[in-house]
Amino acid sequence: MSSDAPDDQPPADAGVRMTTTQVVAYLRRAGDGVLSLAGAPPLSVPMSFGVTDGPRLVFQCLFGPDSKKGTRLSETDSASLVCYDRASPDDWASVVVTGEMAAVEHDAERQAAFAEHADTVSMNVFEEAAAELSVQWYELTPDSMSGRAGGHWTPPTTDDNG
């Protein structure tokens, strides 16, 4: 792959780097993304999430009896989350968060963050009946967060929580 940009500079069409404040605001607005869990092979699943102060990403995980997600979460704490949207070639944004995923207790702060930010899906995505599913809350504590956006992207404001 060749590029006309110097080695230490991204190509002009690679977008602009988001600030940490913009990344957090974007995550608060996003509400869902693709969570990848370390392993061979890595396991990637679409997930809804909320954002707490810190920031930490909160996931309400539902598992069936033979859940690959549940098994993998018990085997690793290394995870990454990718969120993106694209309206046009110049109006796009993407964020990548990597860090440690840990089981946590359900509490009011986590519930509020999830309820406010998460884009939840219908229970019919599961093969099992709701009564057969186990629930466990997890947090992804970021080791790194980065984001890039196209030239026509409008960053969310820090007050944009929904």
Summary of the structure (lengths in Angstrom):
residues: 162
radius of gyration: 17.1
end to end distance: 39.1
largest distance: 57.1
contacts: 430
relative contact order: 0.27
helix: 23%
strand: 41%
